[in-house]
Amino acid sequence: MVEKKKNIFFIALFFLFESLALSFFSASGEEKTVSEYEVKAAFLYNFVKFVDWPDGSQGKGKDVVNVCMFGSGPIDRELARLKDKVVKGRRFAVKYTGSTEEFRGCHMLFICSSEKGRLQEALKAVKRKGILTVGDTEGFARKGVIINFYFEDKKIRFEINLDAAREAQFSISSQLLKLARIVKDE
């Protein structure tokens, strides 16, 4: 039964990843525009289902998933809507951080493009702490961010830096890897 649910979810997730342009039709037949940031927030939520945190890390076995925002950007509002949703039996929480000292307790760190100049400082602060790094700025994955969003054919895609994931000891589902563009460190 669990395997069947996983397969159904994977098919739904694949459909979302492959087919989601930026508009849908509502039940009334009116076109509803879905923002880029709603899609990215949905991805962040679903990444938790396909990533296992390293043993002994602060992200393993907790009842909450703390998604920390480093910097600010348009995704803030969409992530706030996910607050208290449950994923893999864990409550989704959002925390806003302005400095690397505030990363304690984070399970996932979304690095906003506003912090491009502080990227290496942020990556150094999370090194070997079991924090999944995610960004949406060109070149972030090749610089050490584990998952990074990009656009291709007017669709939101993501890339995964396997070198960074291995170094941080994250286990990423092969189902998620199949949907990603794989990149390596520069």
Contacts in CASP RR format, 6 or more apart in sequence:
PFRMAT RR
TARGET T0000
AUTHOR 0000-0000-0000
METHOD contacts of the structure
MODEL  1
MVEKKKNIFFIALFFLFESLALSFFSASGEEKTVSEYEVKAAFLYNFVKF
VDWPDGSQGKGKDVVNVCMFGSGPIDRELARLKDKVVKGRRFAVKYTGST
EEFRGCHMLFICSSEKGRLQEALKAVKRKGILTVGDTEGFARKGVIINFY
FEDKKIRFEINLDAAREAQFSISSQLLKLARIVKDE
9 49 0 8 1.000
10 175 0 8 1.000
13 46 0 8 1.000
13 175 0 8 1.000
13 179 0 8 1.000
14 179 0 8 1.000
16 42 0 8 1.000
16 46 0 8 1.000
17 157 0 8 1.000
17 179 0 8 1.000
18 155 0 8 1.000
18 179 0 8 1.000
20 34 0 8 1.000
20 39 0 8 1.000
20 155 0 8 1.000
20 156 0 8 1.000
21 154 0 8 1.000
21 155 0 8 1.000
22 33 0 8 1.000
22 34 0 8 1.000
22 35 0 8 1.000
22 36 0 8 1.000
22 39 0 8 1.000
22 154 0 8 1.000
23 31 0 8 1.000
23 32 0 8 1.000
23 33 0 8 1.000
23 34 0 8 1.000
24 31 0 8 1.000
24 32 0 8 1.000
24 34 0 8 1.000
25 31 0 8 1.000
25 32 0 8 1.000
26 32 0 8 1.000
35 74 0 8 1.000
35 78 0 8 1.000
36 74 0 8 1.000
36 156 0 8 1.000
37 74 0 8 1.000
37 75 0 8 1.000
37 77 0 8 1.000
37 78 0 8 1.000
38 78 0 8 1.000
39 156 0 8 1.000
40 75 0 8 1.000
40 78 0 8 1.000
40 136 0 8 1.000
40 149 0 8 1.000
40 156 0 8 1.000
41 75 0 8 1.000
41 78 0 8 1.000
41 79 0 8 1.000
41 81 0 8 1.000
41 82 0 8 1.000
43 149 0 8 1.000
43 156 0 8 1.000
43 158 0 8 1.000
44 67 0 8 1.000
44 79 0 8 1.000
44 82 0 8 1.000
44 108 0 8 1.000
44 110 0 8 1.000
44 134 0 8 1.000
45 82 0 8 1.000
45 85 0 8 1.000
45 87 0 8 1.000
45 92 0 8 1.000
46 87 0 8 1.000
47 108 0 8 1.000
47 132 0 8 1.000
47 134 0 8 1.000
47 147 0 8 1.000
47 176 0 8 1.000
48 65 0 8 1.000
48 87 0 8 1.000
48 88 0 8 1.000
48 90 0 8 1.000
48 92 0 8 1.000
48 108 0 8 1.000
49 87 0 8 1.000
49 88 0 8 1.000
50 172 0 8 1.000
50 173 0 8 1.000
50 175 0 8 1.000
50 176 0 8 1.000
51 132 0 8 1.000
51 170 0 8 1.000
51 171 0 8 1.000
51 172 0 8 1.000
51 173 0 8 1.000
51 176 0 8 1.000
52 170 0 8 1.000
52 171 0 8 1.000
52 172 0 8 1.000
53 59 0 8 1.000
53 60 0 8 1.000
53 61 0 8 1.000
53 107 0 8 1.000
53 130 0 8 1.000
53 132 0 8 1.000
53 170 0 8 1.000
54 60 0 8 1.000
54 130 0 8 1.000
54 168 0 8 1.000
54 169 0 8 1.000
54 170 0 8 1.000
54 171 0 8 1.000
55 169 0 8 1.000
57 129 0 8 1.000
57 130 0 8 1.000
57 131 0 8 1.000
57 169 0 8 1.000
58 105 0 8 1.000
58 106 0 8 1.000
58 107 0 8 1.000
58 129 0 8 1.000
58 130 0 8 1.000
58 131 0 8 1.000
59 65 0 8 1.000
59 107 0 8 1.000
59 130 0 8 1.000
61 90 0 8 1.000
62 90 0 8 1.000
62 107 0 8 1.000
63 89 0 8 1.000
63 90 0 8 1.000
63 91 0 8 1.000
64 90 0 8 1.000
64 91 0 8 1.000
64 92 0 8 1.000
64 93 0 8 1.000
65 87 0 8 1.000
65 88 0 8 1.000
65 90 0 8 1.000
65 91 0 8 1.000
65 92 0 8 1.000
65 93 0 8 1.000
65 107 0 8 1.000
65 108 0 8 1.000
66 93 0 8 1.000
66 94 0 8 1.000
66 95 0 8 1.000
66 105 0 8 1.000
66 106 0 8 1.000
66 107 0 8 1.000
66 108 0 8 1.000
67 79 0 8 1.000
67 82 0 8 1.000
67 92 0 8 1.000
67 93 0 8 1.000
67 94 0 8 1.000
67 95 0 8 1.000
67 106 0 8 1.000
67 107 0 8 1.000
67 108 0 8 1.000
67 109 0 8 1.000
67 110 0 8 1.000
68 94 0 8 1.000
68 95 0 8 1.000
68 96 0 8 1.000
68 97 0 8 1.000
68 102 0 8 1.000
68 103 0 8 1.000
68 105 0 8 1.000
68 106 0 8 1.000
68 108 0 8 1.000
68 109 0 8 1.000
68 110 0 8 1.000
68 131 0 8 1.000
69 75 0 8 1.000
69 76 0 8 1.000
69 79 0 8 1.000
69 94 0 8 1.000
69 95 0 8 1.000
69 96 0 8 1.000
69 97 0 8 1.000
69 110 0 8 1.000
69 112 0 8 1.000
70 97 0 8 1.000
70 98 0 8 1.000
70 100 0 8 1.000
70 103 0 8 1.000
70 109 0 8 1.000
70 110 0 8 1.000
70 111 0 8 1.000
70 112 0 8 1.000
70 115 0 8 1.000
70 118 0 8 1.000
70 122 0 8 1.000
71 96 0 8 1.000
71 97 0 8 1.000
71 98 0 8 1.000
71 111 0 8 1.000
71 112 0 8 1.000
71 114 0 8 1.000
71 115 0 8 1.000
72 96 0 8 1.000
72 112 0 8 1.000
72 114 0 8 1.000
73 112 0 8 1.000
73 113 0 8 1.000
73 114 0 8 1.000
75 110 0 8 1.000
75 112 0 8 1.000
75 136 0 8 1.000
76 96 0 8 1.000
79 94 0 8 1.000
79 110 0 8 1.000
80 94 0 8 1.000
82 92 0 8 1.000
82 94 0 8 1.000
83 92 0 8 1.000
83 93 0 8 1.000
83 94 0 8 1.000
84 91 0 8 1.000
84 92 0 8 1.000
84 93 0 8 1.000
85 91 0 8 1.000
85 92 0 8 1.000
86 92 0 8 1.000
95 102 0 8 1.000
95 105 0 8 1.000
95 106 0 8 1.000
97 103 0 8 1.000
97 106 0 8 1.000
97 109 0 8 1.000
100 118 0 8 1.000
100 121 0 8 1.000
100 122 0 8 1.000
100 124 0 8 1.000
100 125 0 8 1.000
101 125 0 8 1.000
103 109 0 8 1.000
103 122 0 8 1.000
103 125 0 8 1.000
103 126 0 8 1.000
103 129 0 8 1.000
103 131 0 8 1.000
106 126 0 8 1.000
106 131 0 8 1.000
107 130 0 8 1.000
107 131 0 8 1.000
107 132 0 8 1.000
108 131 0 8 1.000
108 132 0 8 1.000
108 133 0 8 1.000
108 134 0 8 1.000
109 122 0 8 1.000
109 126 0 8 1.000
109 131 0 8 1.000
109 132 0 8 1.000
109 133 0 8 1.000
109 134 0 8 1.000
110 134 0 8 1.000
110 135 0 8 1.000
110 136 0 8 1.000
111 119 0 8 1.000
111 122 0 8 1.000
111 133 0 8 1.000
111 134 0 8 1.000
111 135 0 8 1.000
111 137 0 8 1.000
111 140 0 8 1.000
111 145 0 8 1.000
112 135 0 8 1.000
112 136 0 8 1.000
113 135 0 8 1.000
113 136 0 8 1.000
113 137 0 8 1.000
115 122 0 8 1.000
116 137 0 8 1.000
119 140 0 8 1.000
119 143 0 8 1.000
119 145 0 8 1.000
120 143 0 8 1.000
122 133 0 8 1.000
123 133 0 8 1.000
123 143 0 8 1.000
123 144 0 8 1.000
123 145 0 8 1.000
126 133 0 8 1.000
126 168 0 8 1.000
127 168 0 8 1.000
128 168 0 8 1.000
130 168 0 8 1.000
130 169 0 8 1.000
130 170 0 8 1.000
131 168 0 8 1.000
132 146 0 8 1.000
132 147 0 8 1.000
132 168 0 8 1.000
132 170 0 8 1.000
133 144 0 8 1.000
133 145 0 8 1.000
133 146 0 8 1.000
133 147 0 8 1.000
133 164 0 8 1.000
133 168 0 8 1.000
134 145 0 8 1.000
134 146 0 8 1.000
134 147 0 8 1.000
134 148 0 8 1.000
134 149 0 8 1.000
135 145 0 8 1.000
135 147 0 8 1.000
135 148 0 8 1.000
135 149 0 8 1.000
136 148 0 8 1.000
136 149 0 8 1.000
136 150 0 8 1.000
137 148 0 8 1.000
138 150 0 8 1.000
139 148 0 8 1.000
140 148 0 8 1.000
141 147 0 8 1.000
141 148 0 8 1.000
141 159 0 8 1.000
141 160 0 8 1.000
141 161 0 8 1.000
141 164 0 8 1.000
141 183 0 8 1.000
142 161 0 8 1.000
142 183 0 8 1.000
142 184 0 8 1.000
142 185 0 8 1.000
142 186 0 8 1.000
143 185 0 8 1.000
143 186 0 8 1.000
144 161 0 8 1.000
144 163 0 8 1.000
144 164 0 8 1.000
144 185 0 8 1.000
145 161 0 8 1.000
145 164 0 8 1.000
146 160 0 8 1.000
146 161 0 8 1.000
146 164 0 8 1.000
146 165 0 8 1.000
146 168 0 8 1.000
146 170 0 8 1.000
147 158 0 8 1.000
147 159 0 8 1.000
147 160 0 8 1.000
147 161 0 8 1.000
147 180 0 8 1.000
148 158 0 8 1.000
148 159 0 8 1.000
148 161 0 8 1.000
148 183 0 8 1.000
149 156 0 8 1.000
149 157 0 8 1.000
149 158 0 8 1.000
150 156 0 8 1.000
150 157 0 8 1.000
150 158 0 8 1.000
150 159 0 8 1.000
150 181 0 8 1.000
151 157 0 8 1.000
157 180 0 8 1.000
157 181 0 8 1.000
158 179 0 8 1.000
158 180 0 8 1.000
158 181 0 8 1.000
159 180 0 8 1.000
159 181 0 8 1.000
159 182 0 8 1.000
159 183 0 8 1.000
160 172 0 8 1.000
160 176 0 8 1.000
160 177 0 8 1.000
160 180 0 8 1.000
160 181 0 8 1.000
160 182 0 8 1.000
160 183 0 8 1.000
161 183 0 8 1.000
161 184 0 8 1.000
161 185 0 8 1.000
162 182 0 8 1.000
162 183 0 8 1.000
162 184 0 8 1.000
163 184 0 8 1.000
163 185 0 8 1.000
164 185 0 8 1.000
165 172 0 8 1.000
END
